[in-house]
């Protein structure tokens, strides 16, 4: 020990030159912009961060299943806001009606995508080096390894025994290398199970593929719904849909110009079970399709059996009745005639429909109709349907006059009638009873406004047309995820070492040892199999 005269403090001569103790130790400098970027990148690309982001993505998707989404159920969003405006404003502020397109959900999605890529690329490089490297050198003390056995053979050449073991390990798909230690003892080093890490990497690569496919699909896929009445034709164009949800990159030119005509919709009902009479046993839509090349074909569409046309899948979603309603003015001139879809309200297809007549009469009128396919009057006088087929069809109409709001520029639903600004002139709470129509019957409108007639009552089918160019890539990546996960979970990763040491008297001492990476319940059995093989070869 010496003394530093400049600081009057003892200096330890056993320390390296330049060593500074205690309070004089240099402090770490502050991170600069590049240092902070490097630190942030390392945090983002850690596996812990990727798992946290994956959990956040799952949690972020939960509101999408709890609240109606504008892309899938715009009417549900409107109704929810109307029922509770305060809660609606809060949900709107946090974009819970547009979860999957919101900035916060997109940020989680993109961060997870970047994090996974940053995790996988270094691991791929490391795994590629490991695949091309030799198995590790045989440890000097094999007895310290978790699985260890030692056996002796008499009267055999060391190299012959090791050669047999080498070939056996190769047959078991081990990567094998031969070594000789400083004492001249030959040994075999073998390893297998790199498929486990390959599966792990493929799992993450497939997960990236799933995320990328979803992102691409969100831009190029579209879904649309359309109600088609028997005898009518639907043409695949944006304006022809009742509702349409396009991806960001979908244009009018993206839609192939095919057409679909609904020839008939056949519905079968249960007849031979008293507890299930009236329940539907089968829906079948008979259609004629003209594809974009002009080819015409007849086909059928059932529930869960869609029809594929020009890359579009056409699904049968629902059905109902579309009564033909004709309205005439007092002079007998037809001012409205059309088949109007009535929306089913119960299992017996009691249905609700709306007819709006803005022009042609002295006043704008709105008709709120109820269709009873098999009408029965209850003891209270109210009507209901006791069977979904058209056995005794009756349409009851409530009549309203006033401003229908069609000229306000605000979109309104064709299936709803806002009566807040209308005056009811026929129906409950008015001196005039609801208008009751049967097929072929005409009834006068109140106040001499004209007449309304019920014609045929065809069925309608509700179709969904969906186009998703990423279906097959998504299926492929999902299959790869499962296969890679199985490899990562069930393929054992192990290393095996065998050392041969010649002893006096022609004895060969064989040491077997094995080490598993992770849980490997068959490690001891694999080692025993190897030692038994060598013993059998040695005694044969």
C-alpha positions as CSV (number, residue, x, y, z in Angstrom):
1,X,0.0,0.0,0.0
2,X,1.3,3.5,-0.9
3,X,0.1,7.0,-0.4
4,X,-1.0,9.4,-3.1
5,X,0.6,12.7,-1.9
6,X,-1.6,14.8,-4.2
7,X,-4.8,13.6,-2.5
8,X,-3.4,12.4,0.8
9,X,-5.2,9.1,0.3
10,X,-3.8,5.5,0.3
11,X,-3.4,3.9,-3.1
12,X,-3.9,0.1,-3.4
13,X,-1.1,-1.1,-5.6
14,X,-2.8,-4.5,-6.2
15,X,-5.5,-2.8,-8.4
16,X,-5.0,-2.2,-12.1
17,X,-3.6,1.1,-13.3
18,X,-6.3,3.7,-13.8
19,X,-8.7,2.1,-11.3
20,X,-10.7,4.7,-9.4
21,X,-12.6,3.9,-6.1
22,X,-15.7,5.2,-4.6
23,X,-16.9,8.7,-5.1
24,X,-14.3,9.5,-7.8
25,X,-15.8,6.8,-10.1
26,X,-16.9,8.2,-13.4
27,X,-20.7,8.6,-13.8
28,X,-22.5,7.1,-16.7
29,X,-23.1,9.7,-19.4
30,X,-26.7,10.6,-20.4
31,X,-28.1,8.8,-23.4
32,X,-28.1,10.8,-26.6
33,X,-30.9,10.6,-29.2
34,X,-29.3,7.6,-30.9
35,X,-28.9,5.8,-27.5
36,X,-32.5,6.4,-26.7
37,X,-33.5,5.0,-30.1
38,X,-31.4,1.9,-29.6
39,X,-32.9,1.4,-26.1
40,X,-36.4,1.9,-27.4
41,X,-35.8,-0.6,-30.2
42,X,-34.5,-3.2,-27.9
43,X,-37.5,-2.8,-25.6
44,X,-39.9,-3.0,-28.5
45,X,-38.3,-6.1,-30.0
46,X,-38.1,-8.1,-26.8
47,X,-40.3,-11.2,-26.6
48,X,-41.9,-9.8,-23.4
49,X,-43.1,-6.7,-25.2
50,X,-44.4,-8.9,-28.1
51,X,-46.4,-11.0,-25.6
52,X,-47.8,-7.8,-23.9
53,X,-48.8,-6.4,-27.2
54,X,-50.5,-9.7,-28.2
55,X,-52.5,-9.6,-24.9
56,X,-53.4,-5.9,-25.5
57,X,-54.6,-6.8,-29.0
58,X,-56.8,-9.5,-27.6
59,X,-58.2,-7.1,-25.0
60,X,-58.7,-4.4,-27.5
61,X,-60.8,-6.6,-29.7
62,X,-63.2,-7.3,-26.8
63,X,-65.3,-4.1,-27.2
64,X,-65.8,-5.1,-30.9
65,X,-67.9,-8.0,-29.7
66,X,-69.7,-6.1,-27.0
67,X,-70.8,-3.1,-28.9
68,X,-72.3,-2.9,-32.4
69,X,-69.8,-1.8,-35.1
70,X,-70.6,0.7,-37.8
71,X,-69.0,-1.5,-40.4
72,X,-71.3,-4.5,-39.6
73,X,-74.4,-3.1,-37.9
74,X,-74.9,0.7,-38.5
75,X,-78.5,0.4,-37.5
76,X,-77.5,-1.1,-34.2
77,X,-75.2,1.8,-33.5
78,X,-77.9,4.3,-34.3
79,X,-80.4,2.6,-32.0
80,X,-77.9,2.3,-29.2
81,X,-77.1,6.1,-29.4
82,X,-80.8,6.9,-29.5
83,X,-81.5,4.8,-26.4
84,X,-78.8,6.3,-24.3
85,X,-77.2,9.5,-25.9
86,X,-74.9,10.1,-23.0
87,X,-73.3,6.6,-23.1
88,X,-73.3,6.8,-26.9
89,X,-71.2,10.0,-26.8
90,X,-68.7,8.3,-24.4
91,X,-68.4,5.3,-26.6
92,X,-68.1,7.5,-29.7
93,X,-65.3,9.4,-28.1
94,X,-63.3,6.3,-27.4
95,X,-64.2,5.0,-30.9
96,X,-65.8,1.8,-29.6
97,X,-68.2,1.8,-32.5
98,X,-65.2,1.6,-34.9
99,X,-62.8,-0.6,-32.9
100,X,-61.0,-2.3,-35.7
101,X,-60.3,0.9,-37.7
102,X,-59.6,3.1,-34.7
103,X,-56.1,4.7,-34.3
104,X,-55.5,3.1,-30.9
105,X,-56.3,-0.5,-32.2
106,X,-54.2,0.1,-35.4
107,X,-51.3,1.4,-33.2
108,X,-51.3,-1.9,-31.2
109,X,-51.6,-3.9,-34.3
110,X,-48.6,-2.2,-36.0
111,X,-46.4,-2.2,-32.9
112,X,-47.1,-5.9,-32.5
113,X,-46.2,-6.4,-36.2
114,X,-42.9,-4.5,-35.8
115,X,-42.1,-6.2,-32.5
116,X,-42.5,-9.7,-33.9
117,X,-40.3,-8.9,-36.9
118,X,-37.6,-7.5,-34.6
119,X,-37.8,-10.6,-32.4
120,X,-37.7,-13.1,-35.3
121,X,-34.9,-11.8,-37.5
122,X,-32.1,-12.1,-35.0
123,X,-33.3,-15.5,-34.0
124,X,-33.3,-16.7,-37.6
125,X,-29.7,-15.6,-38.0
126,X,-28.7,-17.4,-34.7
127,X,-30.7,-20.5,-35.7
128,X,-29.1,-20.6,-39.1
129,X,-25.6,-20.5,-37.5
130,X,-26.6,-23.3,-35.1
131,X,-27.8,-25.5,-37.9
132,X,-24.5,-25.3,-39.7
133,X,-22.3,-25.7,-36.6
134,X,-20.9,-29.0,-35.4
135,X,-22.3,-30.6,-32.2
136,X,-20.5,-29.4,-29.1
137,X,-17.3,-31.0,-27.9
138,X,-17.7,-33.8,-25.4
139,X,-17.6,-32.6,-21.8
140,X,-14.7,-33.9,-19.7
141,X,-16.9,-35.2,-16.9
142,X,-19.9,-36.9,-18.3
143,X,-21.0,-38.3,-14.9
144,X,-22.2,-34.8,-13.9
145,X,-24.9,-34.7,-16.6
146,X,-28.5,-35.4,-15.7
147,X,-28.6,-38.7,-17.6
148,X,-25.5,-41.0,-17.3
149,X,-24.7,-44.6,-17.8
150,X,-21.4,-46.6,-18.0
151,X,-21.0,-50.1,-19.4
152,X,-18.1,-52.3,-20.4
153,X,-17.5,-54.6,-23.4
154,X,-14.9,-57.3,-23.6
155,X,-12.7,-58.1,-26.6
156,X,-13.8,-55.4,-29.1
157,X,-12.1,-52.7,-31.0
158,X,-12.9,-49.1,-29.8
159,X,-13.3,-47.7,-33.3
160,X,-15.6,-50.5,-34.4
161,X,-17.9,-50.0,-31.4
162,X,-18.0,-46.2,-32.0
163,X,-18.6,-46.8,-35.7
164,X,-21.7,-48.9,-34.9
165,X,-23.0,-46.2,-32.5
166,X,-22.3,-43.5,-35.0
167,X,-24.4,-45.2,-37.7
168,X,-27.2,-45.9,-35.2
169,X,-27.3,-42.3,-34.2
170,X,-27.5,-41.2,-37.8
171,X,-30.4,-43.6,-38.4
172,X,-32.1,-41.8,-35.5
173,X,-31.6,-38.5,-37.3
174,X,-28.9,-37.1,-34.9
175,X,-26.3,-34.8,-36.1
176,X,-23.0,-36.5,-35.2
177,X,-19.4,-35.5,-34.8
178,X,-16.3,-37.4,-33.6
179,X,-13.8,-35.9,-31.1
180,X,-10.7,-37.0,-29.3
181,X,-9.8,-35.4,-26.0
182,X,-6.4,-34.5,-24.6
183,X,-6.1,-38.0,-23.1
184,X,-6.6,-39.6,-26.5
185,X,-10.0,-40.9,-25.6
186,X,-12.3,-41.0,-28.7
187,X,-15.9,-39.9,-28.3
188,X,-19.1,-39.1,-30.2
189,X,-21.1,-35.9,-29.8
190,X,-24.6,-36.0,-31.2
191,X,-27.6,-33.7,-31.1
192,X,-31.1,-33.6,-32.4
193,X,-34.3,-31.6,-32.0
194,X,-33.5,-28.5,-33.9
195,X,-36.9,-28.9,-35.5
196,X,-38.2,-27.6,-32.1
197,X,-36.6,-24.2,-32.6
198,X,-37.5,-24.3,-36.3
199,X,-41.1,-24.8,-35.3
200,X,-40.8,-22.0,-32.8
201,X,-39.5,-19.6,-35.5
202,X,-42.1,-20.8,-38.1
203,X,-44.8,-20.2,-35.5
204,X,-43.8,-16.5,-35.1
205,X,-43.3,-16.2,-38.9
206,X,-46.8,-17.6,-39.5
207,X,-48.2,-15.2,-36.9
208,X,-46.6,-12.3,-38.8
209,X,-48.1,-13.7,-41.9
210,X,-51.5,-13.8,-40.3
211,X,-51.2,-10.2,-39.2
212,X,-50.0,-9.1,-42.6
213,X,-52.8,-11.1,-44.3
214,X,-55.4,-9.4,-42.1
215,X,-54.0,-6.0,-42.9
216,X,-54.0,-6.7,-46.7
217,X,-57.4,-8.3,-46.5
218,X,-58.8,-5.2,-44.7
219,X,-57.9,-3.1,-47.7
220,X,-59.1,-5.3,-50.5
221,X,-62.1,-7.3,-49.2
222,X,-65.7,-6.2,-49.2
223,X,-69.0,-7.4,-47.9
224,X,-72.5,-6.3,-49.0
225,X,-76.1,-7.3,-48.2
226,X,-79.0,-7.3,-50.6
227,X,-82.7,-8.4,-50.3
228,X,-83.9,-10.1,-53.5
229,X,-87.5,-10.9,-54.1
230,X,-88.5,-14.0,-56.1
231,X,-88.4,-13.1,-59.8
232,X,-86.0,-10.1,-59.3
233,X,-82.3,-9.8,-60.3
234,X,-79.4,-8.4,-58.4
235,X,-76.4,-7.0,-60.3
236,X,-73.1,-6.9,-58.5
237,X,-72.5,-3.1,-58.4
238,X,-72.0,-0.8,-55.4
239,X,-75.3,1.0,-55.9
240,X,-77.3,-2.2,-56.0
241,X,-76.5,-3.2,-52.4
242,X,-78.7,-2.4,-49.5
243,X,-75.6,-2.0,-47.4
244,X,-72.0,-2.2,-48.4
245,X,-68.8,-2.3,-46.4
246,X,-65.8,-1.9,-48.7
247,X,-62.1,-2.1,-47.9
248,X,-59.9,1.0,-48.2
249,X,-58.7,0.0,-51.7
250,X,-61.9,-1.3,-53.2
251,X,-63.2,0.7,-56.2
252,X,-66.2,0.2,-58.4
253,X,-64.0,-1.5,-60.9
254,X,-63.1,-4.1,-58.3
255,X,-66.5,-5.6,-58.4
256,X,-66.9,-8.3,-61.1
257,X,-70.1,-7.6,-63.1
258,X,-72.1,-10.8,-62.4
259,X,-75.8,-11.0,-61.9
260,X,-78.0,-13.2,-59.8
261,X,-81.7,-13.9,-60.3
262,X,-83.8,-15.5,-57.5
263,X,-86.1,-17.9,-59.3
264,X,-87.7,-19.3,-56.1
265,X,-87.1,-19.8,-52.4
266,X,-88.3,-23.1,-51.2
267,X,-88.8,-23.6,-47.5
268,X,-89.7,-26.9,-45.8
269,X,-91.3,-27.1,-42.4
270,X,-91.5,-29.8,-39.8
271,X,-94.8,-31.6,-40.0
272,X,-94.4,-34.9,-38.2
273,X,-93.3,-33.7,-34.8
274,X,-96.0,-32.1,-32.6
275,X,-93.4,-30.3,-30.5
276,X,-91.7,-28.8,-33.5
277,X,-94.5,-28.1,-36.0
278,X,-93.8,-25.0,-38.0
279,X,-90.0,-25.1,-37.4
280,X,-87.9,-24.7,-40.6
281,X,-86.2,-27.9,-41.8
282,X,-84.6,-26.6,-44.9
283,X,-84.1,-23.4,-47.0
284,X,-83.2,-23.6,-50.6
285,X,-82.7,-20.6,-52.9
286,X,-82.9,-21.6,-56.6
287,X,-81.0,-19.0,-58.6
288,X,-79.7,-18.2,-62.1
289,X,-76.3,-16.7,-62.3
290,X,-74.7,-14.8,-65.2
291,X,-70.9,-14.5,-64.6
292,X,-68.7,-11.7,-65.9
293,X,-67.9,-13.8,-69.0
294,X,-71.5,-14.0,-70.0
295,X,-71.9,-17.7,-68.9
296,X,-75.4,-18.6,-67.5
297,X,-75.9,-21.3,-64.9
298,X,-78.5,-22.5,-62.5
299,X,-77.6,-23.3,-59.0
300,X,-78.9,-23.5,-55.4
301,X,-77.8,-21.7,-52.2
302,X,-78.5,-23.1,-48.8
303,X,-77.6,-21.9,-45.3
304,X,-73.9,-22.7,-44.7
305,X,-73.7,-23.8,-48.4
306,X,-72.6,-20.6,-50.2
307,X,-72.3,-20.2,-54.0
308,X,-69.0,-19.0,-55.4
309,X,-69.2,-16.7,-58.4
310,X,-66.2,-14.8,-59.9
311,X,-64.3,-14.8,-56.6
312,X,-67.3,-13.8,-54.5
313,X,-69.1,-16.1,-52.0
314,X,-72.8,-15.6,-51.9
315,X,-74.5,-16.6,-48.5
316,X,-78.1,-17.1,-47.8
317,X,-78.8,-15.2,-44.5
318,X,-82.5,-14.9,-44.1
319,X,-85.9,-14.9,-45.8
320,X,-89.4,-13.5,-45.4
321,X,-92.4,-12.3,-47.4
322,X,-92.6,-9.3,-49.8
323,X,-96.3,-8.4,-50.4
324,X,-97.1,-6.6,-53.6
325,X,-98.7,-3.3,-52.6
326,X,-100.5,-1.1,-55.1
327,X,-101.7,2.4,-54.2
328,X,-104.0,4.5,-56.5
329,X,-105.2,8.0,-56.4
330,X,-108.9,8.9,-56.3
331,X,-108.9,8.9,-60.1
332,X,-107.7,5.3,-60.2
333,X,-104.2,6.1,-61.4
334,X,-101.5,4.0,-60.0
335,X,-99.0,6.1,-57.9
336,X,-97.1,3.2,-56.3
337,X,-96.7,-0.5,-57.0
338,X,-93.9,-2.7,-55.7
339,X,-93.1,-5.8,-53.7
340,X,-92.2,-4.5,-50.3
341,X,-90.1,-6.8,-48.0
342,X,-91.7,-7.2,-44.6
343,X,-89.2,-8.0,-41.9
344,X,-90.0,-11.1,-39.7
345,X,-90.7,-10.4,-36.1
346,X,-91.1,-14.0,-34.8
347,X,-90.7,-17.6,-35.7
348,X,-94.2,-17.7,-37.4
349,X,-93.0,-14.9,-39.7
350,X,-95.4,-12.2,-38.3
351,X,-93.7,-9.4,-40.2
352,X,-93.4,-5.6,-40.2
353,X,-93.2,-3.5,-43.3
354,X,-93.1,0.2,-44.3
355,X,-94.5,1.8,-47.4
356,X,-93.8,5.5,-48.1
357,X,-95.8,7.4,-50.8
358,X,-94.2,10.9,-51.2
359,X,-95.9,11.8,-54.5
360,X,-99.1,11.3,-56.4
361,X,-101.6,11.8,-53.7
362,X,-103.0,14.9,-52.0
363,X,-100.7,14.3,-49.1
364,X,-97.6,12.3,-48.4
365,X,-98.7,9.1,-46.6
366,X,-96.8,6.4,-44.7
367,X,-98.2,2.9,-44.3
368,X,-97.0,0.8,-41.4
369,X,-98.0,-2.8,-42.2
370,X,-98.2,-6.1,-40.3
371,X,-98.3,-9.3,-42.3
372,X,-99.8,-12.4,-40.7
373,X,-99.1,-15.5,-42.9
374,X,-101.7,-17.6,-41.1
375,X,-103.9,-15.1,-39.2
376,X,-105.7,-16.1,-36.1
377,X,-107.7,-13.8,-33.9
378,X,-107.1,-14.1,-30.1
379,X,-109.9,-13.8,-27.6
380,X,-108.8,-10.2,-27.0
381,X,-109.4,-9.4,-30.7
382,X,-105.7,-9.0,-31.5
383,X,-104.4,-10.8,-34.6
384,X,-101.4,-13.2,-34.7
385,X,-99.9,-15.8,-36.9
386,X,-99.8,-19.4,-35.7
387,X,-97.8,-20.9,-38.7
388,X,-95.1,-19.4,-41.0
389,X,-96.6,-20.6,-44.3
390,X,-99.2,-18.6,-46.3
391,X,-102.4,-20.4,-45.2
392,X,-104.5,-17.4,-44.3
393,X,-102.4,-14.3,-45.2
394,X,-103.7,-11.0,-44.0
395,X,-102.0,-7.5,-44.1
396,X,-103.0,-4.9,-41.6
397,X,-102.1,-1.3,-42.4
398,X,-101.9,1.8,-40.1
399,X,-102.0,5.0,-42.2
400,X,-100.1,8.2,-41.4
401,X,-100.0,11.6,-43.2
402,X,-97.5,14.4,-43.1
403,X,-93.9,15.1,-43.9
404,X,-92.1,11.8,-44.5
405,X,-88.7,13.6,-44.3
406,X,-87.6,12.3,-47.7
407,X,-86.7,15.8,-48.9
408,X,-84.6,16.8,-45.9
409,X,-81.3,15.4,-47.4
410,X,-80.9,13.2,-44.3
411,X,-80.7,9.4,-45.1
412,X,-83.6,7.4,-43.7
413,X,-84.1,3.7,-43.4
414,X,-86.5,2.0,-45.9
415,X,-87.5,-0.3,-43.1
416,X,-88.5,2.3,-40.5
417,X,-91.1,5.0,-40.3
418,X,-90.6,8.0,-38.1
419,X,-94.1,8.9,-36.8
420,X,-93.0,11.8,-34.6
421,X,-94.0,14.4,-37.3
422,X,-96.9,12.4,-38.8
423,X,-100.5,12.3,-38.1
424,X,-102.2,8.9,-37.8
425,X,-105.5,8.7,-39.6
426,X,-106.1,4.9,-39.5
427,X,-105.2,2.4,-36.8
428,X,-105.2,2.1,-33.0
429,X,-106.2,5.3,-31.1
430,X,-108.0,6.7,-34.2
431,X,-111.7,6.6,-35.2
432,X,-110.7,4.5,-38.2
433,X,-109.7,0.9,-37.8
434,X,-106.6,-0.4,-39.4
435,X,-107.0,-1.3,-43.1
436,X,-107.2,-5.1,-43.5
437,X,-106.1,-6.6,-46.8
438,X,-106.2,-10.1,-48.2
439,X,-104.7,-11.1,-51.6
440,X,-106.6,-9.4,-54.5
441,X,-108.5,-7.2,-52.1
442,X,-108.6,-3.3,-52.5
443,X,-109.5,-1.0,-49.6
444,X,-110.2,2.8,-49.7
445,X,-107.7,5.1,-47.9
446,X,-109.2,7.4,-45.3
447,X,-110.2,11.0,-46.2
448,X,-110.7,10.1,-49.9
449,X,-106.9,9.9,-50.5
450,X,-107.2,6.9,-52.8
451,X,-107.1,3.2,-52.4
452,X,-104.6,0.4,-51.6
453,X,-104.6,-3.1,-52.9
454,X,-102.7,-6.3,-51.9
455,X,-101.5,-8.5,-54.7
456,X,-99.3,-11.6,-54.6
457,X,-97.1,-12.4,-51.7
458,X,-93.8,-13.7,-53.0
459,X,-90.9,-14.6,-50.7
460,X,-87.6,-12.7,-50.5
461,X,-84.1,-13.9,-49.6
462,X,-81.4,-11.9,-47.9
463,X,-78.0,-12.5,-49.4
464,X,-74.6,-11.5,-48.3
465,X,-71.9,-11.1,-51.0
466,X,-68.4,-11.4,-49.7
467,X,-65.1,-11.1,-51.4
468,X,-61.9,-11.8,-49.5
469,X,-58.7,-12.4,-51.6
470,X,-56.8,-13.5,-48.5
471,X,-58.9,-16.5,-47.6
472,X,-56.4,-19.1,-48.9
473,X,-53.3,-17.3,-47.6
474,X,-55.0,-17.0,-44.2
475,X,-55.9,-20.7,-44.2
476,X,-52.2,-21.6,-45.1
477,X,-50.8,-19.4,-42.4
478,X,-53.3,-20.7,-39.8
479,X,-52.3,-24.3,-40.7
480,X,-48.6,-23.4,-40.5
481,X,-49.2,-21.9,-37.0
482,X,-50.7,-25.2,-35.8
483,X,-48.0,-27.4,-37.4
484,X,-45.2,-25.2,-36.1
485,X,-46.8,-25.1,-32.6
486,X,-46.9,-28.9,-32.6
487,X,-43.3,-29.1,-33.5
488,X,-42.3,-26.5,-30.9
489,X,-44.2,-28.3,-28.2
490,X,-43.6,-32.0,-29.0
491,X,-40.2,-32.4,-30.6
492,X,-37.6,-33.0,-27.9
493,X,-34.3,-31.2,-28.1
494,X,-31.4,-33.3,-26.7
495,X,-27.7,-33.8,-26.8
496,X,-26.0,-37.2,-26.4
497,X,-22.3,-38.0,-25.8
498,X,-20.6,-41.3,-25.9
499,X,-17.0,-41.8,-24.8
500,X,-15.0,-44.9,-25.3
501,X,-12.0,-45.7,-23.1
502,X,-9.8,-48.8,-23.6
503,X,-8.9,-50.7,-20.4
504,X,-6.4,-53.5,-19.8
505,X,-7.4,-57.0,-20.8
506,X,-9.2,-55.9,-24.0
507,X,-12.0,-54.2,-22.1
508,X,-13.7,-51.1,-23.6
509,X,-15.5,-48.8,-21.1
510,X,-18.3,-46.9,-22.7
511,X,-19.8,-43.8,-21.0
512,X,-23.1,-42.5,-22.1
513,X,-24.5,-39.1,-21.1
514,X,-27.4,-37.0,-22.3
515,X,-28.7,-33.5,-21.7
516,X,-32.2,-32.1,-22.7
517,X,-33.1,-28.6,-23.4
518,X,-36.4,-28.3,-21.7
519,X,-38.6,-31.1,-20.5
520,X,-37.8,-34.5,-22.0
521,X,-39.3,-37.5,-20.1
522,X,-37.8,-40.0,-22.6
523,X,-34.2,-38.8,-22.0
524,X,-33.2,-41.8,-19.8
525,X,-35.0,-44.3,-22.1
526,X,-33.2,-42.9,-25.2
527,X,-29.8,-43.3,-23.4
528,X,-30.7,-46.9,-22.3
529,X,-31.7,-47.7,-25.9
530,X,-28.2,-46.6,-27.1
531,X,-26.3,-48.5,-24.4
532,X,-28.4,-51.7,-25.1
533,X,-27.7,-51.3,-28.8
534,X,-23.9,-51.1,-28.2
535,X,-24.0,-54.1,-25.8
536,X,-26.0,-56.2,-28.3
537,X,-23.6,-55.4,-31.1
538,X,-20.7,-56.1,-28.8
539,X,-21.9,-59.5,-27.7
540,X,-23.2,-60.6,-31.1
